[in-house]
């Protein structure tokens, strides 16, 4: 896959690996790999991962095709902690930088691969590389995930997520102070019309509802507790960006790169705290 992008003003002055991660919505390690392997060109020359981006730079990006079918690589995942384990499912605490399952273009660690390396055997229907996966967290989001181990649990959990009977609570650090301090964001979400890898609030999007409460204010940022009524891709990130209070560090959705640098963030500050 090849694509030409123009660096937006928000990414001017950022390192190439950090900026590319934000622009494409991928992890910084994957962006660094693309750069180091020469898949990102600026004016016909390979761009180094430590180079500085400038607003208006035109980048030509080629993402190498991954072999089909996708393979589960049984590699241990550092920081993948088991919170609960029984005959039907396992609950994990997913660290940042780990995908739920293998996907085209992703070369990093996965929850599925980490569980396989730890000796877990997942027996569910569906594609082998997504065995047991009933919901996902973004690569840059940490926190609680449940993985089905049996077909019975897989069916029940898929139905529960589809029928919205699962209570999902997140903690996020967002820029500024949302007003009101407690509220509901009811705005449809769909593919961004100009950037296929991003999502946005659009008129003909899928119904999406987010409830939030500010727990603590820090001046330039606030800690919020978020309850999801729906579970769209990037829902929290998109909704708070639409409020002009993007998740701190989330350059893909308009976060201030200077604040991100001051906080030492290379991804969105978002954690899945509870699942019930």
C-alpha positions as CSV (number, residue, x, y, z in Angstrom):
1,X,0.0,0.0,0.0
2,X,1.4,3.4,-1.0
3,X,0.1,6.8,0.1
4,X,1.2,10.5,-0.2
5,X,0.5,12.7,2.8
6,X,1.2,16.3,3.7
7,X,2.4,17.1,7.2
8,X,-0.1,19.2,9.1
9,X,0.9,22.2,11.1
10,X,0.4,20.4,14.4
11,X,3.2,18.0,13.6
12,X,5.7,20.6,12.5
13,X,8.9,20.4,14.6
14,X,8.2,16.8,15.8
15,X,10.5,13.8,15.3
16,X,9.7,11.8,12.2
17,X,8.8,8.7,14.2
18,X,6.6,10.4,16.7
19,X,4.9,12.6,14.0
20,X,4.3,9.7,11.6
21,X,2.8,7.6,14.5
22,X,0.4,10.5,15.1
23,X,-0.5,11.1,11.5
24,X,-1.1,7.4,10.6
25,X,-2.5,6.4,14.0
26,X,0.1,3.7,14.5
27,X,2.5,3.0,17.3
28,X,5.8,4.8,17.5
29,X,7.8,1.6,17.2
30,X,6.0,0.6,14.0
31,X,6.6,4.2,12.6
32,X,10.3,3.9,13.5
33,X,10.5,0.5,11.6
34,X,8.9,2.0,8.5
35,X,11.4,4.9,8.6
36,X,14.5,2.7,9.3
37,X,13.6,0.3,6.5
38,X,13.3,3.2,4.0
39,X,9.5,3.1,3.5
40,X,9.1,6.8,4.0
41,X,10.5,9.2,1.4
42,X,10.8,13.0,1.5
43,X,11.8,14.6,-1.8
44,X,12.8,11.2,-3.1
45,X,15.1,10.3,-0.2
46,X,14.6,8.0,2.8
47,X,13.6,9.9,5.9
48,X,15.4,9.1,9.1
49,X,13.4,8.4,12.3
50,X,15.1,11.2,14.2
51,X,14.6,13.8,11.4
52,X,12.4,16.8,12.2
53,X,9.2,17.2,10.3
54,X,8.1,20.6,8.9
55,X,4.6,21.7,8.2
56,X,3.8,21.2,4.6
57,X,6.4,18.4,4.0
58,X,5.1,15.9,1.4
59,X,5.9,12.3,2.4
60,X,5.5,9.2,0.2
61,X,4.8,6.2,2.4
62,X,4.8,2.6,1.3
63,X,3.6,-0.1,3.7
64,X,5.0,-3.6,2.9
65,X,2.3,-6.2,2.3
66,X,2.1,-8.8,5.0
67,X,1.9,-12.5,4.2
68,X,-1.6,-14.1,4.1
69,X,-3.0,-15.7,6.0
70,X,-1.9,-13.7,9.1
71,X,0.1,-15.6,11.5
72,X,0.0,-15.7,15.3
73,X,3.6,-15.3,16.5
74,X,4.0,-16.9,19.9
75,X,6.2,-14.3,21.6
76,X,6.1,-13.4,25.3
77,X,4.7,-9.9,25.9
78,X,6.3,-8.0,28.7
79,X,3.8,-6.4,31.0
80,X,0.8,-8.6,29.9
81,X,-0.6,-9.4,33.3
82,X,-3.3,-12.0,33.9
83,X,-6.0,-10.5,36.1
84,X,-8.5,-13.5,36.1
85,X,-8.4,-16.9,34.5
86,X,-11.0,-19.7,34.4
87,X,-12.0,-22.5,32.1
88,X,-14.0,-20.2,29.7
89,X,-12.1,-16.9,29.6
90,X,-9.0,-15.0,30.6
91,X,-8.9,-11.3,31.6
92,X,-5.6,-9.5,31.0
93,X,-4.1,-6.0,31.7
94,X,-2.9,-5.0,28.2
95,X,0.2,-2.8,28.2
96,X,0.7,0.1,25.7
97,X,2.3,-0.9,22.4
98,X,0.5,-4.2,22.1
99,X,-2.2,-5.0,19.5
100,X,-5.1,-7.2,20.3
101,X,-4.4,-9.5,17.4
102,X,-2.3,-9.7,14.2
103,X,-3.4,-7.4,11.4
104,X,-2.0,-6.1,8.0
105,X,0.9,-3.7,8.6
106,X,1.3,-4.5,12.3
107,X,4.7,-6.1,13.1
108,X,4.6,-5.7,16.9
109,X,3.5,-7.8,19.8
110,X,-0.1,-9.0,20.2
111,X,-2.4,-10.2,23.1
112,X,-3.2,-13.4,21.1
113,X,0.5,-14.1,20.6
114,X,1.4,-13.3,24.2
115,X,-1.3,-15.7,25.5
116,X,-0.1,-18.4,23.1
117,X,3.4,-18.0,24.3
118,X,2.2,-18.3,27.9
119,X,0.6,-21.7,27.1
120,X,-3.0,-20.6,26.7
121,X,-5.0,-22.6,24.1
122,X,-7.9,-20.7,22.7
123,X,-10.6,-22.8,21.1
124,X,-13.1,-20.6,19.4
125,X,-14.6,-20.1,15.9
126,X,-13.5,-17.4,13.5
127,X,-10.2,-16.5,12.0
128,X,-7.2,-18.2,13.8
129,X,-5.4,-14.9,14.2
130,X,-8.4,-13.4,16.1
131,X,-9.2,-16.5,18.1
132,X,-11.0,-15.5,21.4
133,X,-11.1,-11.8,20.6
134,X,-14.5,-10.4,21.5
135,X,-13.4,-6.7,21.8
136,X,-10.3,-4.7,21.2
137,X,-8.2,-1.9,22.7
138,X,-6.1,0.5,20.5
139,X,-2.4,-0.2,20.5
140,X,-1.8,3.0,22.4
141,X,-4.4,2.3,25.0
142,X,-3.7,0.2,28.1
143,X,-6.0,-1.7,30.4
144,X,-8.5,-4.5,30.9
145,X,-9.3,-6.9,28.0
146,X,-11.3,-10.2,28.2
147,X,-10.4,-13.1,25.8
148,X,-12.7,-16.1,25.4
149,X,-11.1,-19.5,25.8
150,X,-14.2,-21.6,24.9
151,X,-16.9,-21.4,22.2
152,X,-19.5,-21.0,24.9
153,X,-17.8,-17.9,26.3
154,X,-17.0,-16.5,22.9
155,X,-20.7,-16.6,21.9
156,X,-22.0,-15.2,25.2
157,X,-19.4,-12.4,25.3
158,X,-19.9,-11.4,21.6
159,X,-23.6,-11.1,22.3
160,X,-23.0,-9.1,25.5
161,X,-20.8,-6.6,23.7
162,X,-23.3,-6.4,20.7
163,X,-26.3,-5.8,23.0
164,X,-24.3,-3.3,25.1
165,X,-24.8,-5.1,28.4
166,X,-21.1,-4.8,29.2
167,X,-20.1,-1.9,31.5
168,X,-16.9,-0.3,30.1
169,X,-15.1,2.4,32.2
170,X,-12.0,4.3,31.1
171,X,-9.8,6.9,32.6
172,X,-8.4,9.5,30.3
173,X,-6.3,12.7,30.6
174,X,-7.7,15.3,28.3
175,X,-6.5,18.7,27.4
176,X,-8.1,21.7,29.2
177,X,-11.2,21.4,31.4
178,X,-14.4,20.1,29.8
179,X,-17.5,22.2,30.4
180,X,-19.8,20.9,31.9
181,X,-17.8,18.8,34.3
182,X,-20.3,16.0,33.9
183,X,-21.9,15.3,30.6
184,X,-22.9,13.1,27.6
185,X,-21.4,13.2,24.1
186,X,-24.0,11.9,21.7
187,X,-22.5,12.3,18.2
188,X,-22.3,9.8,15.3
189,X,-18.8,8.5,14.3
190,X,-17.6,7.4,10.9
191,X,-14.5,7.3,8.7
192,X,-12.8,10.7,8.3
193,X,-13.7,11.9,4.8
194,X,-10.1,13.0,4.1
195,X,-8.0,10.5,6.1
196,X,-9.0,6.8,5.8
197,X,-7.0,5.8,8.9
198,X,-8.8,8.3,11.1
199,X,-12.4,8.6,12.4
200,X,-14.5,11.7,12.9
201,X,-17.9,13.0,14.0
202,X,-19.9,13.0,10.8
203,X,-23.6,13.3,10.0
204,X,-24.1,9.9,8.5
205,X,-21.9,8.1,11.0
206,X,-22.9,5.3,13.4
207,X,-24.7,6.3,16.6
208,X,-22.1,6.8,19.4
209,X,-22.7,7.8,23.0
210,X,-20.0,8.6,25.6
211,X,-20.7,9.6,29.2
212,X,-18.0,11.4,31.2
213,X,-17.2,13.0,34.6
214,X,-14.2,15.2,35.4
215,X,-12.4,13.6,38.4
216,X,-9.6,16.1,38.8
217,X,-8.3,19.3,37.0
218,X,-4.6,20.0,36.6
219,X,-4.7,23.4,34.8
220,X,-3.7,22.4,31.3
221,X,-5.3,19.0,31.5
222,X,-8.0,17.0,33.3
223,X,-8.5,13.5,34.5
224,X,-11.9,12.2,33.4
225,X,-13.8,9.0,34.0
226,X,-15.6,7.7,30.8
227,X,-18.5,5.3,30.5
228,X,-19.0,4.0,27.0
229,X,-22.6,3.3,25.9
230,X,-21.4,2.2,22.5
231,X,-18.0,0.9,21.4
232,X,-16.9,2.5,18.1
233,X,-13.3,2.5,16.9
234,X,-11.5,5.4,18.6
235,X,-14.7,6.6,20.2
236,X,-13.3,8.3,23.2
237,X,-10.5,9.9,21.2
238,X,-12.9,11.2,18.5
239,X,-15.6,12.5,20.9
240,X,-13.2,14.4,23.1
241,X,-11.4,15.8,20.0
242,X,-14.8,17.0,18.8
243,X,-15.2,18.8,22.1
244,X,-11.8,20.4,21.5
245,X,-10.5,18.6,24.5
246,X,-8.4,15.8,22.8
247,X,-6.7,13.1,24.9
248,X,-3.3,14.4,26.0
249,X,-0.6,13.0,23.7
250,X,-3.1,12.0,20.9
251,X,-1.5,13.9,18.0
252,X,-3.7,11.9,15.6
253,X,-6.8,13.8,16.9
254,X,-5.4,17.2,17.5
255,X,-3.5,17.1,20.8
256,X,-0.9,19.8,21.4
257,X,2.5,18.3,20.7
258,X,4.2,20.7,23.1
259,X,2.0,19.5,26.0
260,X,2.6,15.9,24.9
261,X,6.4,16.5,25.0
262,X,6.2,18.2,28.4
263,X,4.2,15.1,29.8
264,X,6.6,12.6,28.1
265,X,3.7,11.2,26.0
266,X,4.1,9.6,22.6
267,X,0.5,8.2,22.5
268,X,-2.9,9.1,23.9
269,X,-3.3,8.9,27.7
270,X,-6.1,6.4,27.9
271,X,-6.6,3.4,30.2
272,X,-9.4,0.8,30.3
273,X,-10.0,0.6,34.0
274,X,-13.1,-1.6,34.5
275,X,-15.0,-4.2,32.5
276,X,-18.1,-5.8,34.0
